[in-house]
Amino acid sequence: MRDTARKVEEKYFSNLATHVEFLPVEWRSKLTLDGDTVDSITPDKVRGLRDMLNSSAMDIMYYTSPLYRDELVKGLQQELNRLYTLFCSRNPEFEEKGGKVSIVSHSLGCVITYDIMTGWNPVRLYEQLLQKEEEELEDRWMSYEEQRLLEELYITKQRLREIEERLHGLKASTISKPPVLKFKVENFFCMGSPLAVFLALRGIRPGSSGSQDHILPRTICNRLLNIFHPTDPVAYRLEPLILKHYSNISPVQIHWYNTANPLPYEHMKPSFLNPSKEPTSAPDSESASAAPSPTTSPVLVRRHYGESITNIGKASILGAASIGKGLGGMLFSRFGRSSTTPQTLETGKDGADGEDKKATTVGTTPLPHSSSGFLEPTVELEHRIDFELREGLVESRYWSAVTSHTAYWSSLDIALFLLTFMYKQDQEETDKSNLDTI
């Protein structure tokens, strides 16, 4: 990533005074975890595949284990702080000049980094479950003895909370707790991230506001960006966790690094995943009664990001024609949609660039749109979060499902994307000064 970013930087950002430095955060090898226990119980057949699973999927199992979770969190947290302190000691002007720090995370690293920044832990979830149980107890009929015991339990818990607060107060007066991270996070880039699944399993549900604060407060991190390859089996979307109807809206397409004059991401228009299949012939009375609310999805044929491996396998048995007809334009076809996408916004050198012109603001209730499939904004996200890489023209989707999860680090498209957002403020200031000169 450092090498590819340097090439992109020299080509597109050489006129800026600032410079982006990539520091690798290698924290995993220092952990002891179970020693070599898992390795000793691994069968020898297809050892290469098993080793790959042990080094990736196994970490998720470690992280969900109460025995090892804290070790993983502390390992990453300490390494982030150590690298930042070392960097500042060698570049003393960094903090004085307002240097900014972004984090680029991959796979489970996104979840661990998120938990470090927000301070989430399983104890909080346990407390929420207990509170829910108490509320359910209050709603059902109870005998006199049950009521008396429940009152004693409430009084005991209240007393326990008071003691804990006093104890924390004494500790706080003698020891000042240092911040979890020694720096403010400007951009949090997630690549091939399962974070959305973890949040969904923790009870996060879509709201009616388009604020990033619903899942990651801006006071903790200024901008959250979720990058994924369409065939990465580990990656999930985050936007539908904020506003539900975004499950039917295309992620923003990431520009190819050699696209001529790409449209800025904030100027891209939102579009349905499959606008051509939206029912348009329904009577007025039906459409009025079926108008979606901000918290319900419009009735559309949508691309199923959660399509199971089994279902995809069945589709492959039906043949390429069936895939093109049934799933094309949803899960697989990225280039076939150009026929339903207006080309009037093209500024690049080929037809594929027209597909860049998608998605920043989006509407709901009742999601009015033109025949082109673009939306008229009413309820929208403050800014887009989901960004999708383009599939290669000659990619095998089943092979790329195996390779795509680890291919982010060397992608020139991603290197340009990261630098575009990291240099955003500097670029705007440079453009403004140029205009002032003119």
Long-range contacts (C-beta under 8 A, 24 or more apart in sequence): 1-104, 1-409, 1-410, 1-414, 1-415, 4-410, 4-411, 4-412, 4-414, 4-415, 5-415, 5-418, 5-419, 7-412, 7-415, 8-257, 8-412, 8-415, 8-416, 8-419, 9-419, 12-416, 12-419, 13-419, 13-423, 13-427, 15-430, 16-423, 16-426, 16-427, 16-430, 17-426, 18-423, 18-426, 20-419, 20-422, 20-423, 21-87, 22-104, 23-83, 23-87, 25-76, 25-79, 25-80, 25-83, 26-79, 27-75, 27-76, 27-78, 27-79, 28-59, 28-75, 30-75, 30-79, 31-71, 31-72, 31-75, 32-71, 33-62, 33-68, 33-71, 34-68, 56-107, 56-108, 56-405, 59-108, 60-108, 60-194, 63-108, 63-111, 63-112, 66-122, 69-122, 72-112, 73-112, 73-115, 73-116, 76-109, 76-112, 76-113, 76-116, 77-116, 77-180, 77-181, 80-116, 80-181, 81-181, 81-182, 84-181, 84-182, 84-183, 85-182, 100-184, 100-186, 100-422, 101-183, 101-184, 101-185, 101-186, 102-185, 102-186, 102-187, 102-188, 102-189, 102-418, 102-421, 102-422, 103-185, 103-187, 103-188, 103-189, 104-189, 104-191, 104-418, 105-188, 105-189, 105-190, 105-191, 105-193, 106-191, 106-192, 106-193, 106-408, 106-409, 107-191, 107-192, 107-193, 107-194, 107-234, 107-405, 108-194, 110-190, 110-191, 110-193, 110-194, 110-195, 111-193, 111-194, 111-195, 111-198, 113-188, 114-188, 114-195, 114-216, 116-180, 116-181, 117-180, 117-181, 117-185, 117-188, 117-216, 117-220, 117-221, 118-216, 118-217, 118-220, 119-180, 120-202, 125-202, 125-203, 128-203, 184-222, 185-220, 185-221, 185-222, 186-221, 186-222, 186-223, 186-422, 187-221, 187-222, 187-223, 187-225, 187-421, 187-422, 188-216, 188-221, 188-223, 188-224, 188-225, 189-225, 189-227, 189-418, 189-421, 190-224, 190-225, 190-226, 190-227, 190-238, 191-227, 191-228, 191-408, 191-414, 192-227, 192-228, 192-229, 192-232, 192-234, 192-235, 192-404, 192-405, 192-406, 192-408, 193-226, 193-227, 193-228, 193-234, 193-235, 193-236, 193-238, 194-234, 194-235, 194-236, 195-226, 195-236, 195-238, 196-226, 196-236, 196-237, 196-238, 196-240, 196-241, 197-236, 199-238, 199-241, 200-241, 204-241, 205-241, 206-240, 206-241, 206-242, 206-243, 206-244, 206-295, 207-242, 207-243, 207-295, 208-243, 208-294, 208-295, 208-379, 209-242, 210-242, 210-243, 210-379, 210-380, 210-381, 210-382, 211-242, 211-382, 212-242, 212-381, 212-382, 212-383, 212-385, 214-241, 214-242, 215-241, 215-242, 223-383, 223-421, 224-385, 225-385, 225-387, 225-421, 226-385, 226-386, 226-387, 227-254, 227-387, 227-388, 227-389, 227-408, 227-414, 227-417, 228-386, 228-387, 228-388, 228-389, 229-388, 229-389, 229-391, 229-400, 229-404, 229-405, 229-407, 229-408, 230-331, 230-332, 230-334, 230-388, 230-389, 230-391, 231-391, 231-395, 231-397, 231-400, 231-401, 231-404, 232-401, 232-404, 232-405, 233-309, 233-401, 233-405, 234-405, 235-405, 236-305, 237-305, 237-386, 238-385, 238-386, 239-381, 239-384, 239-385, 239-386, 242-381, 242-385, 243-294, 243-362, 243-364, 243-379, 243-380, 243-381, 244-294, 244-295, 244-296, 244-297, 245-292, 245-294, 245-296, 245-297, 245-298, 245-362, 245-364, 245-367, 246-362, 246-381, 246-386, 247-297, 247-302, 247-305, 248-272, 248-273, 248-297, 248-298, 248-300, 248-302, 249-273, 249-359, 249-362, 249-375, 250-358, 250-359, 250-388, 251-359, 251-384, 251-386, 251-387, 251-388, 252-358, 252-359, 252-360, 252-384, 252-386, 252-387, 252-388, 253-355, 253-356, 253-358, 253-359, 253-387, 253-388, 253-390, 254-387, 254-388, 254-389, 254-390, 254-413, 254-414, 254-417, 255-353, 255-356, 255-413, 255-416, 255-417, 256-352, 256-390, 256-413, 257-412, 257-413, 257-415, 257-416, 259-348, 259-349, 259-353, 259-356, 260-347, 260-348, 260-349, 260-353, 261-347, 261-348, 262-347, 262-348, 262-353, 262-356, 263-345, 263-347, 263-356, 263-357, 265-360, 265-384, 265-387, 265-420, 266-360, 266-383, 267-360, 268-356, 268-357, 268-358, 268-359, 268-360, 268-384, 269-345, 269-357, 269-358, 269-359, 269-360, 269-361, 269-374, 269-375, 270-358, 270-359, 270-360, 270-361, 270-362, 270-363, 270-374, 270-375, 270-377, 270-380, 271-341, 271-358, 271-359, 271-372, 271-373, 271-374, 271-375, 272-300, 272-369, 272-373, 272-375, 273-300, 273-302, 273-303, 273-329, 273-330, 274-300, 274-301, 274-302, 274-303, 274-329, 274-330, 275-340, 275-369, 275-372, 275-373, 276-329, 276-340, 276-373, 277-301, 277-329, 278-373, 287-366, 291-365, 291-366, 292-364, 292-365, 292-366, 292-367, 293-364, 293-365, 294-364, 294-365, 294-379, 298-364, 298-367, 301-330, 302-330, 303-329, 303-330, 303-331, 304-330, 304-331, 305-331, 307-331, 316-398, 332-397, 334-390, 334-391, 335-391, 335-393, 340-372, 340-373, 341-372, 341-373, 342-372, 342-374, 352-390, 355-390, 359-384, 360-384, 387-417, 389-413, 389-414
